[in-house]
């Protein structure tokens, strides 16, 4: 996955491209590059490393021109290097391409092109595209792109320029996100809306198999067969400032502190005024259809998968419907049993994760209904699912997901309760009790955030270690998986999460003097057993950091350090207990001097399988 941007108008295109790429760096930051029409023709500048490297190259020798394309890369084919950076050109240097996605049959195409005398300068799959377009070009860049993409298999969002037609910018999409910004005398392409929001709020969202031809004066949308498409402009009404750091040192910290608001916004009008019912008109299923659901599959990746593990417990406890949670990249390949009575819930912050999208399509192909829990309105997942519960977390920029996870949990609580009230599997009084507890969560999160300094202290100590373990039982275990992922991804400390009772079946061998073990113990009915497991670790020299409920008498006696969270219903504790784990990861990464918002090797949105 990568970020692409393009501009045609009367401004200095280099500036517009760099601004856009800054907004897209969350999609990848191994290298960056731009191609601009200058008085010398199509000129390309690219640089391995962060965008700042490219900026300093351009600072020394700016590219003057009003049409250009740009790219920020997350390497798939070929290591990060100047040569592998986009834009890529053909042998004649007359065609230039930026690409987000993967061309699956690139090796065969490359072989064929080489046999015909083409010389390749990179190890990327993308370079074949510029060569293919050059081969197909017979005086019309639109037709050449149409012909070239028909030979390609895989995912692509492309921006294409040719020196032969310096007043046209062509964009095309298949299975990778692409939007077109429409301005006054200028037009834009971008992988995501923030890339162009400084210039226009009117956009077209391209669908798979569609292309756009941009000139200064207008935008034409076409099918790959060349038929015109008529589409309403989408007006973006959210503010870019909400995507800025707002005084915090890092986006991640800002996003952690935004969680009380994100909880409130996601619950919003979905709880009836009398606090007794969940109102979810976005679930497009009749009562009969809901009553026919015989099983639920939850499918997602990474942090969203961890939210799905909590979602399984929520739905099973509230409704009795059997739920399986799958990692999206595995789902299709395990031949899951999907019937028309299966409800598939896909969870995705970005709504663009390729594996999740593929699982969604597979589920629909097998006749299942798909409900999406996603944070991005207009994303591919949101557009293709049968129903969508939007998590109103606002833009999440840090690669490490925080507020998206917790609002996904809120989505599961609301949906679980909605099912329970429709299926009458819970008494109305109990539903009202859970809803009341849900509404207290934002204030309880605020109380946890006020104690962030305590976690900072624990994190600075933890940051001196190379290994760390998390243990928990039941729903706590699901949360420890998320805590462990967060710590690994930004602090680079090796950590593992285990069900507390499983430790003695092998992993206990790794516990040595002073190894930090974070024990999550928020479930009253499991506390005694967890305490036994804590004792097993203490006996081997482990250093226990306990996270439990305020007012617990036993846990403080068993641990070396304690962090308490406000009391809530057992089922709701994940929405609180994960907050100290997010802070732990943040402060540990900070103590190690890491780039918190842009951890190495990762990207925010993984749009390749
Ligand atoms: O956009 P998505 O929710 O579909 O993304 C899924 C994962 O790539 C994502 O949650 C990833 O694991 C995060 N970096 C974790 O913090």
Boltz pocket constraint, residues with backbone or C-beta under 6 A from the ligand:
constraints:
  - pocket:
      binder: B
      contacts: [[A, 301], [A, 302], [A, 303], [A, 304], [A, 305], [A, 347], [A, 348], [A, 349], [A, 350], [A, 351], [A, 352], [A, 353], [A, 356], [A, 399], [A, 400], [A, 401], [A, 402], [A, 486], [A, 489], [A, 603], [A, 604], [A, 605], [A, 606]]
      max_distance: 6.0
